[in-house]
Amino acid sequence: MPLNLSATLLDDIARLYIDADDYNVIITAGQGDDAKVFKAHTVILRSRSSYFRVALSPNWAKKIPSQYNHEFNTQCDALYFNKPNISPKVFEIILKYIYTGTCSLEENDILLDILIASDEFGLFELVNYVQEYIISDETGWLHENLVKVFKIALRHDEFHLLREHCGELISKQPKLLFNSNDFITLEKSCMIFVLKRDDIAMEEIDIWDCMIKWGIEQHPQLNPDISVWTRQHYDTLHIRLKELLPLIRYFDVPEDKFYDKIWPFKKFLPRNLKQSLTRFYIVPGIKPPSCALPSRIAQYSPKSKLGFTGLHAALITNWINHEDDEIPTTSSNISHEFKLLLRGSRDGRGVVTFHELCDFKGATIILIKVMGTGELIGGYNPNSWTSSDRYIRTTESFIFSLGNNTQDPSNYILSRVKFADFAIRDSSTVNTSIGFGNDFWWFEGKCMHFNYNKKILDTRQFFSMEDYEVFQVVKKD
């Protein structure tokens, strides 16, 4: 059996970070009063970093003979160079990672600096680690600094994890971006990236308003009162928005909002588009042209991944309307829309994620796919989830089972609330006992029979959740 002492070898190399006295690289990080000298070894730096394999070549670093190195406590000729663009605090974290493979990310105010420095030094494992840490462990900080993070993620090719996550976050919670005080600092490339998405959970006219605001507030800022604008003001704004204007879904804007908000800027639109829009809003029954961009439909017409069909939606709509005996045969003319807010396999199955994406959204449907059986169970909450950590009274809630056969209505179970004072268990973000009365707590996998008139799983008290979805339920106009 061959001897394997790799762990000892790694410990010995890591000890060089602290104990060695024969450094041959001298690096000054930072500048001015915030500068610090670090000593290292060429063989370690060059083996770990593609950047240092080039930077420590004679063509780049300056060599200082040993007789002049007494101030750095080394007896060897040493290579010397500066890194004024990286602070001592960040460089110390990077250097420790190079020697030991460990990294402490306790200070979130330097996370992006560490990420950028890791990319510059070609430490791509650390780049991915920092991105994953920000996404999974710094959710609150990321929300507060979304604009800053998003801008940096778009500038660096290696930050693809963070870039994709920011894109998904902006699509699901666009107000985090558009309502930010830093929104106007976005580069045009960021605006293009956002407007190209087909899944922004925001009305198109609101997207237009944000785009106009962004254009007006670029430097030099224009007067927000367009009633006093001259031709030059319009020309300036048109130049700023020229690449963004084709990304708006004009045919999804309500007629009254179109004439109030978009028509004042009609000179920005190509002639054929203006003609098509005029016909669309004047002639009844006219459809958008085939060349029109598709609607941002992901938020309005979600396709369930759990087998939740249009007939299911029609059935639940009937239950909401207290038409319990009506079994739908078609999904047309449904009185409510079901807008996907969360999918566990996509967004995460934690309580905190649920509250972030689903609180204060009005009426919702919770849909659970039971592990092993494929049964679809769920509940309807006519009120908003609010993390109040108390019971919410309502007489309109219900829980249900859709069985595992979409074609057989006999599998459906409707269970209306029996004790209204305990209808909704609106737990806080640290409590998994959220659900419907004491009867259906999906995070804990409990299905009992207390506050509703039927049990939706016949014999089982506990179940495992394969996946789950939450839909906002909105009555159509």
C-alpha positions as CSV (number, residue, x, y, z in Angstrom):
1,M,0.0,0.0,0.0
2,P,1.6,3.3,-1.0
3,L,2.3,5.9,1.6
4,N,0.1,9.0,1.4
5,L,1.3,12.0,3.5
6,S,-0.4,14.7,1.4
7,A,-2.1,16.2,4.5
8,T,1.3,16.7,6.2
9,L,2.7,18.2,3.0
10,L,-0.2,20.7,2.8
11,D,0.3,21.6,6.5
12,D,4.0,22.2,6.0
13,I,3.3,24.4,2.9
14,A,0.6,26.3,4.9
15,R,3.2,26.9,7.7
16,L,5.3,28.8,5.3
17,Y,2.7,31.5,5.3
18,I,3.6,32.3,9.0
19,D,7.0,30.8,9.9
20,A,9.3,30.9,6.9
21,D,12.3,33.4,7.0
22,D,13.6,33.0,3.4
23,Y,11.1,35.0,1.4
24,N,12.2,36.1,-2.1
25,V,9.2,38.2,-3.1
26,I,8.3,41.5,-1.6
27,I,4.9,43.0,-2.4
28,T,3.5,46.3,-1.4
29,A,-0.3,46.3,-1.4
30,G,-2.3,49.6,-1.2
31,Q,-0.9,53.1,-1.4
32,G,-0.1,56.0,0.8
33,D,-1.0,55.6,4.5
34,D,-3.0,52.5,3.6
35,A,0.0,50.5,2.3
36,K,1.5,47.4,3.7
37,V,4.5,45.2,2.8
38,F,4.0,41.4,2.4
39,K,6.7,38.8,1.9
40,A,6.2,35.6,0.0
41,H,7.8,32.8,-2.1
42,T,8.0,32.8,-5.9
43,V,7.5,29.0,-6.1
44,I,4.3,29.2,-4.1
45,L,2.8,32.2,-5.9
46,R,3.7,31.0,-9.4
47,S,2.3,27.5,-8.8
48,R,-1.0,28.8,-7.5
49,S,-1.7,31.8,-9.6
50,S,-1.6,32.4,-13.4
51,Y,-1.2,36.1,-12.7
52,F,2.0,35.6,-10.6
53,R,3.5,33.2,-13.2
54,V,3.7,36.3,-15.4
55,A,4.1,39.0,-12.8
56,L,7.1,37.4,-11.2
57,S,9.0,37.2,-14.5
58,P,12.1,39.4,-14.8
59,N,10.3,41.5,-17.4
60,W,7.8,42.7,-14.8
61,A,9.0,42.5,-11.2
62,K,12.1,44.5,-10.1
63,K,14.9,42.5,-8.5
64,I,16.6,43.9,-5.4
65,P,20.0,42.4,-4.5
66,S,20.3,40.8,-1.1
67,Q,22.7,43.5,0.3
68,Y,19.9,46.0,0.0
69,N,17.2,43.8,1.6
70,H,18.0,44.1,5.2
71,E,14.9,46.1,5.9
72,F,12.8,43.2,4.7
73,N,14.7,40.6,6.7
74,T,15.7,38.3,3.8
75,Q,19.1,37.1,2.8
76,C,18.2,36.4,-0.8
77,D,17.9,38.5,-3.9
78,A,14.2,39.5,-4.0
79,L,11.6,40.4,-6.5
80,Y,9.8,43.6,-5.7
81,F,6.6,45.1,-7.1
82,N,3.5,47.1,-6.1
83,K,-0.2,46.4,-6.1
84,P,-1.7,49.8,-5.3
85,N,-5.1,48.8,-6.6
86,I,-5.6,46.1,-3.9
87,S,-6.0,47.1,-0.2
88,P,-3.7,45.4,2.4
89,K,-6.8,43.8,4.1
90,V,-7.9,42.1,0.8
91,F,-4.4,41.1,-0.2
92,E,-3.8,39.5,3.1
93,I,-6.9,37.3,2.6
94,I,-5.8,36.4,-0.9
95,L,-2.2,35.6,0.2
96,K,-3.5,33.4,3.0
97,Y,-5.7,31.5,0.6
98,I,-2.8,31.0,-1.8
99,Y,-0.7,29.4,1.0
100,T,-3.4,27.6,3.0
101,G,-6.4,27.1,0.8
102,T,-8.6,28.7,3.4
103,C,-10.5,32.0,3.2
104,S,-12.5,34.0,5.8
105,L,-15.4,36.1,4.4
106,E,-16.6,37.7,7.6
107,E,-16.6,41.3,6.4
108,N,-19.2,41.8,3.7
109,D,-18.0,45.3,2.9
110,I,-15.0,43.9,1.1
111,L,-16.6,40.9,-0.6
112,L,-16.6,42.4,-4.0
113,D,-13.0,43.6,-3.6
114,I,-12.0,40.0,-2.7
115,L,-13.9,38.8,-5.7
116,I,-12.3,41.2,-8.1
117,A,-8.8,40.5,-6.7
118,S,-9.4,36.8,-7.0
119,D,-10.3,37.2,-10.7
120,E,-7.2,39.4,-11.3
121,F,-4.9,36.8,-9.8
122,G,-6.6,33.9,-11.7
123,L,-7.8,32.2,-8.6
124,F,-10.9,30.8,-10.2
125,E,-11.9,28.3,-7.4
126,L,-11.9,31.3,-5.0
127,V,-13.9,33.3,-7.5
128,N,-16.6,30.7,-7.6
129,Y,-16.5,30.2,-3.8
130,V,-17.0,33.9,-3.1
131,Q,-19.9,34.1,-5.6
132,E,-21.6,31.1,-4.0
133,Y,-21.1,32.6,-0.6
134,I,-22.7,35.9,-1.6
135,I,-25.7,34.1,-3.1
136,S,-26.3,31.6,-0.3
137,D,-25.1,33.4,2.9
138,E,-25.4,37.2,2.2
139,T,-28.9,37.4,0.8
140,G,-29.8,40.6,2.8
141,W,-26.6,42.3,1.9
142,L,-27.0,41.4,-1.8
143,H,-30.5,42.8,-1.9
144,E,-29.3,46.1,-0.4
145,N,-26.4,46.3,-2.8
146,L,-28.0,44.8,-5.8
147,V,-27.1,47.6,-8.2
148,K,-23.4,47.6,-7.2
149,V,-23.2,43.8,-7.4
150,F,-25.0,43.6,-10.7
151,K,-22.8,46.2,-12.4
152,I,-19.6,44.3,-11.3
153,A,-21.1,41.0,-12.3
154,L,-21.7,42.2,-15.8
155,R,-18.1,43.6,-16.2
156,H,-16.3,40.3,-15.4
157,D,-16.8,37.2,-17.5
158,E,-15.9,34.9,-14.6
159,F,-18.7,36.2,-12.4
160,H,-21.3,34.2,-14.3
161,L,-22.9,32.7,-11.2
162,L,-23.5,36.1,-9.7
163,R,-24.6,37.5,-13.0
164,E,-27.2,34.8,-13.5
165,H,-28.4,35.0,-9.9
166,C,-28.8,38.8,-10.2
167,G,-30.8,38.4,-13.4
168,E,-33.2,35.9,-11.7
169,L,-33.5,38.1,-8.7
170,I,-34.3,41.2,-10.8
171,S,-36.9,39.2,-12.8
172,K,-38.7,38.1,-9.7
173,Q,-38.3,41.2,-7.5
174,P,-37.6,44.0,-10.0
175,K,-38.3,46.7,-7.4
176,L,-35.0,45.8,-5.7
177,L,-33.4,47.2,-8.8
178,F,-35.7,49.9,-10.1
179,N,-36.5,51.4,-6.6
180,S,-32.9,51.5,-5.6
181,N,-31.3,54.9,-4.9
182,D,-28.5,53.7,-7.1
183,F,-30.7,52.7,-10.1
184,I,-29.7,55.7,-12.2
185,T,-26.0,54.7,-11.9
186,L,-26.5,51.6,-14.0
187,E,-24.6,51.5,-17.3
188,K,-26.5,51.1,-20.5
189,S,-25.3,47.5,-20.8
190,C,-27.0,46.7,-17.6
191,M,-30.2,48.2,-18.8
192,I,-30.1,46.3,-22.0
193,F,-29.4,43.0,-20.1
194,V,-32.5,43.6,-17.9
195,L,-34.9,44.8,-20.7
196,K,-34.0,41.8,-22.9
197,R,-35.5,39.4,-20.3
198,D,-38.9,38.0,-21.0
199,D,-39.7,37.2,-17.4
200,I,-39.6,40.5,-15.5
201,A,-42.5,40.4,-13.0
202,M,-43.5,44.0,-13.7
203,E,-46.1,45.8,-15.8
204,E,-44.7,46.9,-19.1
205,I,-45.7,50.5,-18.6
206,D,-43.8,50.6,-15.2
207,I,-40.8,49.2,-17.0
208,W,-41.2,52.1,-19.6
209,D,-41.4,54.7,-16.8
210,C,-38.2,53.3,-15.2
211,M,-36.4,53.5,-18.5
212,I,-37.5,57.1,-19.1
213,K,-36.4,58.0,-15.6
214,W,-33.0,56.4,-16.1
215,G,-32.6,58.3,-19.4
216,I,-33.6,61.7,-17.9
217,E,-31.3,61.4,-14.9
218,Q,-28.1,60.5,-16.8
219,H,-25.5,63.2,-16.9
220,P,-26.2,66.0,-17.6
221,Q,-29.6,65.5,-16.0
222,L,-32.7,66.7,-17.9
223,N,-35.6,68.6,-16.5
224,P,-38.2,65.9,-15.4
225,D,-41.0,68.3,-16.5
226,I,-41.2,67.4,-20.2
227,S,-43.8,70.2,-20.8
228,V,-40.9,72.7,-20.9
229,W,-38.7,70.6,-23.1
230,T,-37.2,71.9,-26.4
231,R,-36.4,69.8,-29.4
232,Q,-32.8,69.5,-28.0
233,H,-34.1,67.8,-24.8
234,Y,-36.0,65.2,-26.8
235,D,-33.0,64.6,-29.1
236,T,-30.7,64.1,-26.0
237,L,-33.1,61.6,-24.4
238,H,-33.5,59.7,-27.8
239,I,-29.8,59.3,-28.1
240,R,-29.5,57.9,-24.6
241,L,-32.4,55.4,-25.1
242,K,-31.8,54.5,-28.7
243,E,-30.6,50.9,-27.9
244,L,-33.3,50.4,-25.2
245,L,-36.4,51.5,-27.1
246,P,-36.7,48.3,-29.3
247,L,-36.8,46.1,-26.1
248,I,-40.1,47.5,-24.8
249,R,-43.3,45.4,-25.3
250,Y,-45.4,48.3,-26.6
251,F,-48.5,46.1,-27.4
252,D,-48.8,45.1,-23.7
253,V,-49.3,48.7,-22.5
254,P,-52.9,49.6,-21.6
255,E,-54.5,52.0,-24.0
256,D,-54.9,54.9,-21.5
257,K,-51.4,54.5,-20.2
258,F,-50.1,54.3,-23.8
259,Y,-51.4,57.7,-24.8
260,D,-50.5,59.4,-21.5
261,K,-47.0,58.1,-21.2
262,I,-45.6,56.7,-24.5
263,W,-47.3,58.8,-27.1
264,P,-45.5,62.0,-25.9
265,F,-42.3,60.3,-27.1
266,K,-43.8,59.1,-30.4
267,K,-40.9,60.7,-32.3
268,F,-38.6,58.1,-30.8
269,L,-40.5,55.2,-32.5
270,P,-40.0,53.9,-36.1
271,R,-42.7,54.9,-38.5
272,N,-43.9,51.3,-39.1
273,L,-44.2,50.7,-35.3
274,K,-46.2,53.9,-34.9
275,Q,-48.6,52.8,-37.6
276,S,-49.0,49.3,-36.1
277,L,-49.6,50.8,-32.6
278,T,-52.2,53.3,-33.9
279,R,-54.2,50.5,-35.6
280,F,-53.9,48.3,-32.6
281,Y,-55.3,50.8,-30.2
282,I,-58.0,52.3,-32.6
283,V,-59.3,49.3,-34.5
284,P,-61.2,46.7,-32.3
285,G,-59.9,43.1,-32.5
286,I,-56.6,43.9,-34.2
287,K,-53.8,41.7,-33.0
288,P,-50.1,42.7,-32.6
289,P,-48.0,42.1,-35.7
290,S,-46.0,38.9,-35.9
291,C,-42.7,40.9,-35.6
292,A,-43.7,42.3,-32.2
293,L,-41.7,41.1,-29.2
294,P,-43.5,38.4,-27.1
295,S,-45.2,39.5,-23.9
296,R,-43.3,39.1,-20.7
297,I,-45.6,36.2,-19.9
298,A,-43.7,34.2,-17.3
299,Q,-45.2,36.1,-14.4
300,Y,-48.8,36.0,-15.8
301,S,-49.2,32.6,-17.4
302,P,-46.8,30.3,-15.5
303,K,-46.5,26.7,-16.5
304,S,-46.4,24.5,-13.4
305,K,-43.7,21.9,-13.2
306,L,-45.8,19.8,-10.8
307,G,-48.7,18.8,-13.1
308,F,-51.0,21.7,-12.1
309,T,-53.2,22.0,-15.2
310,G,-55.6,24.5,-16.6
311,L,-58.5,22.3,-15.4
312,H,-57.0,22.3,-11.9
313,A,-56.9,26.1,-12.0
314,A,-60.6,26.2,-13.2
315,L,-61.6,23.8,-10.4
316,I,-59.9,25.9,-7.7
317,T,-61.4,29.1,-9.2
318,N,-64.8,27.4,-8.8
319,W,-64.0,26.7,-5.1
320,I,-62.9,30.3,-4.6
321,N,-66.3,31.3,-6.0
322,H,-68.1,28.8,-3.8
323,E,-69.2,26.8,-6.8
324,D,-68.2,23.5,-5.2
325,D,-70.4,21.3,-7.2
326,E,-69.3,22.6,-10.6
327,I,-66.7,20.3,-12.2
328,P,-65.1,22.2,-15.1
329,T,-64.5,20.5,-18.5
330,T,-62.5,23.4,-19.9
331,S,-60.0,25.9,-18.7
332,S,-61.4,28.8,-20.7
333,N,-63.2,31.8,-19.0
334,I,-61.4,31.3,-15.7
335,S,-62.2,34.2,-13.4
336,H,-58.8,34.4,-11.7
337,E,-55.2,34.4,-12.9
338,F,-52.5,32.3,-11.2
339,K,-49.1,34.0,-11.2
340,L,-46.1,31.9,-10.2
341,L,-44.2,33.5,-7.2
342,L,-42.0,30.6,-6.1
343,R,-40.9,27.1,-7.1
344,G,-38.9,25.2,-4.5
345,S,-36.6,23.4,-6.9
346,R,-35.8,26.8,-8.6
347,D,-35.8,29.3,-5.7
348,G,-35.2,27.2,-2.6
349,R,-37.4,25.4,-0.1
350,G,-36.6,27.5,3.0
351,V,-39.0,29.5,5.1
352,V,-37.0,32.7,4.7
353,T,-37.2,32.4,0.9
354,F,-40.9,31.8,1.1
355,H,-41.5,34.9,3.0
356,E,-39.2,37.0,0.8
357,L,-41.1,36.0,-2.3
358,C,-44.6,35.5,-1.1
359,D,-45.4,37.9,1.8
360,F,-47.8,40.8,1.1
361,K,-48.9,39.4,-2.2
362,G,-52.5,39.0,-1.4
363,A,-54.4,35.7,-2.0
364,T,-52.2,32.7,-2.8
365,I,-52.4,29.0,-3.6
366,I,-49.8,26.7,-2.1
367,L,-49.2,23.5,-4.2
368,I,-47.3,20.5,-2.9
369,K,-46.2,17.4,-4.8
370,V,-46.0,14.5,-2.3
371,M,-42.8,12.4,-2.5
372,G,-43.3,8.9,-3.7
373,T,-47.0,9.2,-4.7
374,G,-47.1,12.2,-6.9
375,E,-50.3,13.4,-5.2
376,L,-50.9,17.2,-5.4
377,I,-52.1,18.8,-2.2
378,G,-52.4,22.4,-1.3
379,G,-54.3,25.3,0.3
380,Y,-55.8,28.6,-0.5
381,N,-55.2,31.7,1.6
382,P,-57.4,34.6,0.7
383,N,-55.2,37.0,2.7
384,S,-51.6,37.9,2.5
385,W,-48.8,36.0,4.3
386,T,-47.1,38.6,6.6
387,S,-44.8,36.7,9.0
388,S,-47.0,37.9,11.9
389,D,-46.4,34.8,13.9
390,R,-50.1,34.4,14.8
391,Y,-53.3,32.9,13.6
392,I,-55.3,34.8,10.9
393,R,-59.0,34.6,10.9
394,T,-60.9,33.9,7.7
395,T,-63.9,32.0,6.5
396,E,-62.7,31.8,2.9
397,S,-59.7,29.6,3.1
398,F,-59.6,25.9,2.2
399,I,-57.2,23.0,1.7
400,F,-57.4,20.4,-1.0
401,S,-56.1,17.3,-2.7
402,L,-56.0,17.0,-6.5
403,G,-55.0,13.4,-6.3
404,N,-52.6,12.1,-8.9
405,N,-55.0,11.7,-11.8
406,T,-55.8,14.9,-13.6
407,Q,-58.7,13.3,-15.5
408,D,-60.6,11.8,-12.5
409,P,-62.7,14.3,-10.5
410,S,-63.5,11.7,-7.9
411,N,-59.9,12.0,-6.6
412,Y,-60.4,15.6,-5.6
413,I,-60.9,16.5,-2.0
414,L,-62.0,19.9,-0.9
415,S,-61.7,20.8,2.8
416,R,-63.1,24.1,3.9
417,V,-62.2,25.8,7.2
418,K,-64.3,24.8,10.2
419,F,-62.8,27.0,12.9
420,A,-62.3,30.4,11.3
421,D,-60.2,31.9,14.2
422,F,-57.5,29.3,13.4
423,A,-57.7,29.3,9.6
424,I,-54.2,30.5,8.8
425,R,-51.1,29.9,10.8
426,D,-49.0,32.9,9.7
427,S,-45.7,32.0,11.3
428,S,-42.5,34.1,11.3
429,T,-39.4,33.6,9.2
430,V,-37.8,31.5,11.9
431,N,-40.7,29.1,12.4
432,T,-41.5,26.2,10.1
433,S,-45.0,25.7,11.5
434,I,-46.6,27.8,8.8
435,G,-49.7,26.7,7.0
436,F,-53.4,26.2,7.4
437,G,-54.7,25.9,10.9
438,N,-53.1,22.9,12.6
439,D,-54.1,20.7,9.6
440,F,-51.5,21.4,6.9
441,W,-48.0,22.6,7.6
442,W,-46.0,21.9,4.4
443,F,-42.5,22.7,5.7
444,E,-42.9,20.3,8.5
445,G,-44.7,17.7,6.3
446,K,-47.7,17.5,8.6
447,C,-51.2,16.7,7.6
448,M,-53.7,16.5,10.5
449,H,-57.4,17.0,11.1
450,F,-58.3,19.9,13.4
451,N,-59.5,23.2,12.0
452,Y,-60.7,22.1,8.6
453,N,-63.7,19.7,7.9
454,K,-61.7,17.0,6.1
455,K,-58.3,15.5,6.1
456,I,-56.7,15.8,2.6
457,L,-54.4,12.8,3.0
458,D,-56.5,9.8,4.0
459,T,-54.3,7.9,6.5
460,R,-51.0,9.6,6.7
461,Q,-50.0,12.1,9.4
462,F,-46.7,13.0,7.8
463,F,-45.5,13.4,4.2
464,S,-42.4,14.3,2.4
465,M,-42.4,17.2,-0.1
466,E,-40.9,16.5,-3.5
467,D,-41.3,20.0,-4.7
468,Y,-43.7,22.9,-4.2
469,E,-45.0,26.0,-5.9
470,V,-46.8,29.2,-4.7
471,F,-49.1,31.1,-7.0
472,Q,-50.5,34.6,-6.5
473,V,-54.3,34.5,-7.2
474,V,-55.6,37.6,-8.8
475,K,-59.2,38.2,-9.9
476,K,-59.5,39.3,-13.6
477,D,-61.0,42.6,-14.4
